[in-house]
C-alpha cells in the first residue's frame, strides 16, 4: 500500500490518498521512517525498547 501512496503522492498528497485507503497517514510516515532508518528499529529491538 505504501508503494501506491508513493506513486501517487505528488499528484494527490498523502492525506487524501490515505483517507480513501485503510491506512492512517501516520502509519505511512512511520513505515517510510523505518525504511530510511533501519538501525533505529534494530537498535530498539537489540536493547528491548520500542522505536519511537
VENWO-V197870 format. One record per residue. RES is the residue in three letters. PHI is phi in whole degrees, -180 to 180 (none if undefined). OMEGA is omega in degrees with one decimal (none if undefined). D_CENTER is the distance of its C-alpha to the mean C-alpha in Angstrom with 2 decimals. Layout:
res: [RES	RES]
phi: [PHI	PHI]
omega: [OMEGA	OMEGA]
d_center: [D_CENTER	D_CENTER]
This chain:
res: [UNK	UNK	UNK	UNK	UNK	UNK	UNK	UNK	UNK	UNK	UNK	UNK	UNK	UNK	UNK	UNK	UNK	UNK	UNK	UNK	UNK	UNK	UNK	UNK	UNK	UNK	UNK	UNK	UNK	UNK	UNK	UNK	UNK	UNK	UNK	UNK	UNK	UNK	UNK	UNK	UNK	UNK	UNK	UNK	UNK	UNK	UNK	UNK	UNK	UNK	UNK	UNK]
phi: [none	-66	-63	-61	-61	-58	-70	-119	-64	-73	-84	-120	93	-69	-62	-63	-65	-64	-65	-94	-111	-83	-145	-80	-55	-64	-67	-59	-64	-65	-61	-64	-64	-66	-71	-77	-125	-63	-66	-67	-71	-62	-60	-65	-70	-64	-100	80	-115	-80	-70	-109]
omega: [179.4	177.3	177.6	179.3	178.7	-177.1	-174.3	-174.1	-178.3	179.1	-171.3	-175.3	-176.2	-175.0	178.3	177.8	-179.0	178.0	179.8	-179.3	178.4	178.1	177.8	177.1	179.9	176.9	177.0	-178.2	177.9	177.7	179.0	-179.9	-178.7	177.4	178.1	-173.1	-177.2	179.6	177.6	179.5	179.9	-179.7	179.1	178.7	-178.8	-177.8	178.5	178.6	174.5	174.8	178.9	none]
d_center: [10.06	7.20	10.36	12.26	10.16	10.39	14.05	14.91	13.03	16.06	18.50	17.09	14.22	10.76	12.37	15.30	13.54	11.42	14.82	16.34	13.88	13.35	9.72	9.26	7.78	6.81	4.95	3.15	3.40	3.46	2.34	3.73	5.90	6.98	7.89	9.74	11.34	12.35	15.48	13.93	12.83	16.20	18.14	17.03	18.19	21.25	22.33	21.55	19.09	15.62	12.98	12.64]
